[in-house]
Amino acid sequence: MSKYFEYTTVVCVRATSSAHSPNIDVIELGGGSTRNRINALMRLARISLQVFAKRSESVIFHHMLIQPLAMFGWFYKSIKVPQVLWYSHSAKSLTLRVGSIFCDAIVTPSRDCFPIKGSKRVIEVGHGIQVALFEEEWNRSKRRRDIVIVGRISRIKNLELIVDAVSRYQDISGVRIEIDLIGPILDIAYSEYLAELSADKGVVLRFIPAQNPAMIPSLLSHYRYSYNGNPKTLDKSAVEAVLAGCFLLTEIEPALQLTGMKKVWSDMNLLNPSLLQQLSSVESLDEERVIHLRRQLFETAKRNNELTGTISRIVSVLTRVYS
């Protein structure tokens, strides 16, 4: 976003790259030990004084760092420096509640990605995905009739629901559909439960370690489906799966809207179809129709989530609160 501003100061815990534009200054706070955290707070205090000196020329963009916002947001608010928060998580902490009070606007991929409901300051800007990485993958025709789910494996994703839907579809159709879960296991007991459940229901379920992010677009393109069962937020990986040509199986309304699946089911005269109905409906389509729908879904997901569009919407918000 720095190209839209005369000068940008990036304050972070630790910088991952030393390469940046001449108009960007990077300040590392550090962290870890108690002593390092105290030093980081002192650096933040000094930065706040610098902001005070240039308060008429400044706007602050907090990216997921709600602790500094909660500690120093009141100061920036008191000296009339506009603040915008980017937040995308289901956690509704006291720190977030306090920090968000000081913000002029809150940007988030979709409204369900911000856990405090009802605020008029929340603005949807999309997930900010480099769509070009997926551009060549959506039209891959030789795909496994299987489901891929990328991301941390935890109870909040309700993965047992897709296992049950696949089991019922297999019983009805006699067609086997396998499920690959790609990502770290956060809850060992839950993963054991899923393994036992899938075995009881005759569903092939595999746990695959997290993969190199650069490989994800190609990896996703080998599957026909993905799944989103998190009722609190739409996983970015689910949008990426749609961009790679997967049909998203979900009953979550924001996920249906943001990925274009809502229109797919509407065009099929399906109102709030179950996961089983979704599977059955896609499996009944001929290949020409499948390719048409993949292109339709790709364009919708691209329009709502492409990186340049997300940046443009954020810059528009920053400009508005500053003016």
C-alpha positions in Angstrom: 0.0 0.0 0.0 3.0 2.3 0.4 2.8 3.6 -3.2 -0.4 5.4 -2.3 1.3 7.4 0.5 4.2 9.8 0.6 5.9 8.0 3.5 5.1 4.8 5.3 6.5 3.6 8.7 6.0 -0.2 9.3 6.2 -1.2 12.9 6.4 -5.0 13.4 7.7 -7.5 15.9 10.2 -8.9 13.4 10.9 -8.1 9.8 11.1 -11.0 7.4 12.7 -9.1 4.5 15.1 -6.2 4.3 14.0 -5.3 0.7 11.5 -2.5 0.6 10.7 0.8 -1.3 12.7 4.0 -0.4 9.6 5.6 1.1 9.2 2.8 3.7 10.9 2.8 7.1 10.7 -0.5 9.0 11.0 -0.6 12.8 11.4 -3.9 14.5 10.0 -4.1 18.1 11.4 -7.5 19.0 9.8 -9.7 21.6 10.2 -12.9 23.6 11.7 -12.3 27.0 10.2 -9.9 29.6 13.1 -7.5 29.1 12.6 -7.5 25.3 8.9 -6.8 25.7 9.6 -3.9 28.0 12.0 -2.5 25.4 9.3 -3.0 22.7 6.8 -0.9 24.8 9.4 1.8 25.2 9.9 1.8 21.4 6.2 2.1 20.9 6.0 5.0 23.3 8.8 6.8 21.3 6.9 6.1 18.1 3.8 7.6 19.6 5.7 10.8 20.3 6.8 10.9 16.7 3.2 10.4 15.6 2.3 13.3 17.8 4.8 15.5 16.1 3.3 14.7 12.7 -0.3 14.2 13.8 -1.9 16.4 11.1 -0.1 14.3 8.4 -0.7 10.8 9.8 -3.2 7.9 9.6 -2.6 4.6 11.4 -3.3 1.1 10.1 -3.3 -1.6 12.7 -2.9 -5.1 11.1 -4.1 -7.7 13.6 -2.0 -6.2 16.4 -4.7 -5.5 18.9 -2.4 -5.2 22.0 -0.7 -2.0 20.8 -4.0 -0.7 19.7 -5.6 -1.3 23.1 -2.5 0.3 24.9 -1.9 3.3 22.7 -5.2 3.7 20.7 -6.6 6.1 23.3 -3.6 8.4 22.8 -3.9 8.5 19.0 -7.6 9.1 19.4 -7.0 12.0 21.8 -4.6 13.8 19.4 -7.1 13.2 16.5 -5.0 10.8 14.5 -7.3 8.5 12.4 -7.0 4.7 13.0 -8.1 1.8 10.9 -7.9 -1.9 12.1 -7.6 -4.9 9.9 -9.0 -8.0 11.8 -9.9 -11.4 10.6 -10.3 -13.9 13.4 -13.1 -15.6 15.5 -11.5 -14.6 18.8 -13.5 -11.9 20.7 -11.1 -10.9 23.4 -11.4 -8.0 25.9 -8.3 -6.6 24.2 -10.1 -6.4 20.9 -13.2 -4.9 22.5 -11.2 -2.2 24.1 -8.9 -1.5 21.1 -11.7 -1.3 18.6 -13.4 1.5 20.5 -10.6 3.9 19.3 -10.8 3.0 15.6 -12.5 5.1 13.0 -13.0 2.1 10.8 -12.5 -1.7 10.9 -11.7 -3.5 7.6 -12.1 -7.3 7.3 -12.5 -9.9 4.5 -16.2 -10.3 5.2 -18.4 -9.2 8.1 -18.4 -12.7 9.6 -14.6 -12.5 10.0 -15.0 -9.8 12.7 -16.4 -11.3 15.9 -18.0 -8.2 17.4 -21.3 -7.9 15.6 -23.4 -4.9 14.9 -20.8 -2.2 14.5 -21.4 0.2 11.6 -17.7 0.8 11.3 -17.0 -2.6 9.9 -16.2 -2.6 6.1 -15.8 -5.7 3.9 -12.7 -5.6 1.7 -12.1 -9.2 0.6 -9.3 -11.6 1.5 -6.6 -10.0 -0.6 -5.4 -13.1 -2.6 -2.9 -13.1 -5.5 -5.3 -14.5 -8.0 -2.7 -14.8 -10.8 -1.3 -17.7 -8.9 -4.6 -19.6 -9.4 -5.4 -18.3 -12.9 -4.1 -21.3 -14.8 -5.4 -23.9 -12.3 -9.2 -23.4 -12.3 -9.7 -25.1 -15.7 -7.9 -28.3 -14.9 -10.3 -31.0 -16.1 -8.5 -34.2 -14.8 -9.5 -34.0 -11.1 -10.0 -36.5 -8.4 -13.6 -36.8 -7.3 -12.4 -35.9 -3.8 -12.5 -33.2 -1.2 -9.6 -31.1 0.0 -9.6 -29.0 3.2 -6.5 -26.8 3.8 -5.8 -25.3 7.2 -5.5 -26.0 10.9 -7.6 -29.0 12.0 -9.8 -28.0 14.9 -13.3 -28.6 16.2 -14.6 -25.2 15.2 -14.5 -26.3 11.5 -17.2 -29.0 12.1 -15.4 -31.5 9.9 -17.6 -34.3 11.1 -20.4 -32.8 9.1 -18.7 -33.3 5.7 -17.7 -36.9 6.8 -21.3 -37.7 7.4 -22.5 -36.1 4.1 -19.9 -38.1 2.2 -20.9 -41.3 3.9 -24.6 -40.8 3.0 -23.7 -39.9 -0.6 -21.6 -43.1 -0.9 -24.5 -45.2 0.5 -26.9 -43.7 -2.1 -24.7 -43.6 -5.1 -22.1 -46.3 -4.6 -19.5 -43.7 -5.6 -16.5 -43.3 -3.3 -15.3 -39.8 -2.4 -12.2 -39.3 -0.3 -11.3 -36.5 2.1 -7.8 -35.0 2.5 -7.1 -32.7 5.5 -4.0 -30.7 4.9 -2.6 -28.8 7.8 -1.4 -29.0 11.4 -3.5 -30.8 14.0 -4.5 -28.5 16.8 -6.6 -31.0 18.7 -5.3 -34.5 18.8 -8.4 -35.9 20.5 -10.6 -34.3 17.7 -8.4 -35.8 15.0 -8.7 -39.2 16.6 -12.5 -38.8 16.8 -12.6 -37.9 13.1 -10.4 -40.9 12.2 -12.7 -43.2 14.1 -15.9 -41.6 12.7 -14.7 -41.9 9.1 -13.7 -45.5 9.6 -17.1 -46.4 11.1 -18.8 -44.6 8.2 -16.6 -46.1 5.5 -15.1 -42.8 4.4 -11.5 -42.6 3.4 -10.0 -39.7 5.5 -6.3 -38.7 5.3 -4.3 -36.4 7.5 -1.6 -34.7 5.5 1.1 -32.3 7.0 1.0 -28.6 6.1 2.5 -28.0 2.6 4.7 -25.2 1.2 2.3 -22.3 0.4 3.8 -22.0 -3.1 2.5 -25.5 -3.9 -1.1 -24.8 -2.7 -2.6 -23.5 -6.1 -1.4 -26.6 -8.0 -2.3 -29.0 -5.2 -5.9 -27.6 -4.9 -6.4 -28.0 -8.7 -6.3 -31.8 -8.4 -9.6 -31.9 -6.4 -13.2 -31.4 -7.3 -14.4 -30.0 -3.9 -13.4 -28.1 -0.8 -15.4 -27.5 2.4 -16.0 -24.7 4.9 -17.8 -25.5 8.1 -16.5 -22.8 10.4 -19.7 -20.8 11.3 -17.7 -17.8 12.6 -15.5 -17.0 9.6 -14.8 -17.9 6.0 -11.3 -19.5 5.8 -9.1 -17.9 3.2 -8.1 -21.3 2.0 -11.7 -22.0 1.0 -11.7 -19.0 -1.3 -8.3 -20.1 -2.7 -9.9 -23.5 -3.4 -12.7 -21.9 -5.4 -10.1 -19.8 -7.4 -8.3 -23.1 -8.1 -11.5 -24.6 -9.6 -13.1 -26.4 -6.6 -16.7 -26.3 -5.7 -17.1 -25.2 -2.1 -19.4 -27.4 0.0 -20.8 -25.2 2.8 -24.0 -24.3 4.5 -22.5 -21.1 5.9 -24.3 -18.0 4.3 -21.3 -15.6 4.1 -19.2 -18.4 2.5 -21.9 -19.0 -0.1 -22.1 -15.3 -0.9 -18.4 -14.4 -1.0 -17.5 -17.4 -3.2 -20.4 -17.3 -5.6 -21.8 -20.7 -4.6 -25.1 -19.0 -3.6 -25.7 -18.1 -7.2 -24.8 -21.7 -8.4 -27.4 -23.2 -6.2 -30.0 -20.5 -7.0 -29.5 -21.2 -10.7 -30.2 -24.9 -10.0 -33.4 -23.9 -8.1 -31.9 -25.1 -4.8 -32.7 -23.1 -1.7 -30.3 -23.7 1.2 -29.3 -27.2 0.0 -27.7 -29.6 2.5 -24.2 -30.8 2.0 -25.6 -34.1 0.7 -27.7 -32.2 -1.9 -24.7 -30.1 -2.9 -22.6 -33.2 -3.6 -25.4 -34.9 -5.5 -26.1 -31.9 -7.6 -22.5 -31.3 -8.7 -22.0 -35.0 -9.4 -25.1 -35.0 -11.7 -23.6 -32.3 -14.0 -21.9 -32.9 -17.3 -18.4 -31.8 -17.9 -19.3 -28.8 -20.0 -21.6 -27.4 -17.3 -18.9 -28.1 -14.7 -16.3 -26.0 -16.6 -18.9 -23.2 -17.1 -19.6 -23.1 -13.4 -15.9 -23.2 -12.4 -15.3 -20.1 -14.6 -18.3 -18.4 -13.0 -17.1 -19.1 -9.5 -13.6 -18.0 -10.4 -14.8 -14.7 -11.6 -16.9 -14.1 -8.5 -14.2 -15.1 -6.1 -11.7 -12.9 -8.0 -13.9 -9.9 -8.0 -14.5 -10.1 -4.3 -11.0 -11.1 -3.1 -8.3 -10.1 -5.6 -5.3 -8.5 -3.9 -5.3 -5.2 -5.8 -9.0 -4.8 -5.2 -8.6 -5.4 -1.5 -5.7 -2.9 -1.3 -7.7 -0.3 -3.2 -10.6 -0.7 -0.8 -8.4 -0.4 2.2 -6.7 2.7 0.8 -10.1 4.2 0.1 -11.0 3.7 3.8 -7.7 5.2 5.0 -8.2 8.2 2.7 -11.8 8.7 3.9 -11.0 8.6 7.6 -8.0 10.9 7.1 -10.0 13.5 5.2 
